[in-house]
């Protein structure tokens, strides 16, 4: 569950959709997607760089 105010719910839905990997992206392995933006910074803040 995600709660909040003053945000358009469709923005969050779009952010979650953007964060999902396709089967092709997943098959390419971790190195190809570990540092890609997840679109959730507006709600969770900037994430630290993956090791």
C-alpha positions, 0 to 999 in steps of 0.5 A, a space after each residue: 500500500 502507498 499513501 500520500 497527499 497532493 500527488 496524482 495517483 497516475 504518476 505513481 502508477 506510471 513510476 511503478 510501471 517504469 520500474 518493472 523489467 521486461 523479460 528481455 531486460 531481466 535476461 540481459 542480467 544485472 549489469 544492464 539495469 542495476 543503475 537505471 532510474 526507477 522513477 520513484 525518487 519523487 516518493 522515496 528520495 534519491 537511492 544510493 548507487 548500487 554496489 
